[in-house]
Every structure is written in structure tokens, then in C-alpha cells.
Amino acid sequence: MPAGWQAVVLPGKRPTHYAATRKAGRDAVAAHSERSASMLRKRVQRHSDQLGHITFSWWVEDLIDGASVADIDREDAPARVLLGFGGDHARLPARTRMMFELAAALTGETPPYATLMYVWDAQAPVGSVIVNPRTDRVRKIVVDSGPMNLRRWRDHRRDLAADFRLAFGEDPGPLLSIAVMTDSDNTRSRAQSWYGAVTLH
């Protein structure tokens, strides 16, 4: 694995397999999901006024048949980059705080105040902002959509603060973590993707 990155399993889920490799001339991390869901994560500390841009790349072999990041029962994606942000948890609604406490009991850690996710979805148009069906503290921006760009490297550069404001309607707190995730557990299917370097600028 790249230095500083660690596998993070999810309660009750079979883990996705991540492995360092080469893909089409680039150093990469291969992600193989077989009815599974887990992350590869790196802890960071970046103050809110120093967020700048993030660059990342991914190569997706195929779309996941029937998947949609907007549907609670089909919420899988072949490629995701997740950014965990800090904030004042006391500002959150009581129901959300209770969900966070339950998650902490199950995993040993409290979820981020807000999670911004870049995703490749089968159908949602590029630029769509999708609120997670389970919690509005996770919001997704679709940066690739459909089959057009499959089986080649896709390079992205994003303005983190601008995207956070677009998704959440507020200014971001500090950036605490970066993760990649390929999952196919909800559709009980499989997915194969590769991730290039994820870099803060």
C-alpha cells in the first residue's frame, strides 16, 4: 500500500481487496470488490483556509449493473474518493448525533462532521450533488457518469472549499482524512477499479 494509507473495514461488510500495482503505465492501487465494501484511508491535517485543490485519477473496468448512489438499496459505486471534514458536532441535530454515537460504538471512531465524496455513477449527470440516503452529513458530487470513459485513466482536479460549499451550503472545517472506496455490497455484484495518486495542492 502507499505510505500512510490503511485499510478500514466496515461493520458487517466483506472487505474490498486493495493492492499496490501498475496500470497502463502508472503506479496504482487495484480495488477488487466482490459483494464487498471497505475503504483505504489516509489521515491528514489541513486547516480550512489551506484546503486548495485535490487531484486524483481512477480507471474503472465496468459499471455496476443496477447501482445508483442516490438509491439506498442500490448505493454502490465502482470508484469513490472520500474527504472527511471536522466541525462542531454539537451543531448537528440530535438524531444525527445519536447515529454518530452508534457508529462510534460499532467502529471505535466517531464519523467526520461532514464527508464529501467524489463518485462515478452509472446514470446521474456529471455535476450532480446527491445527498446520502442514510445521512445528510455525507454528500456526493458526480465527476464521471455512464460508460463513455470506461477502461482508461480519468484525471480530476477539484477545488475542495468550493465543492464543499456547493454540496453542504456552508464553509468547510479542517480536512481530516482522504479515502478511496470501491463497493458492490448492496447490489451483490462485483467491481474492479484502479486508483492513481491522490494529492493535495
Buried (B, 14 or more C-beta within 10 A) or exposed (E): EBEEBEEBBBEEEBBBBBEEEEBEEBEBBBBBBBBBBBBBBBEBEBEBEEBEBBBBBBBBBBBBEBBBBBBEEBBBBBBBBBBBBBBEBEEBEEEBBEBBEEBEEEEEEEBBBBBBBBBBBBEBEEEBBBBBBEBEBBBBBBBBBBEEBBEEBBEBEBEBBEBBEBBBEEEBBBBBBBBBBBBBBBBEBBBBBBBBEBEBE
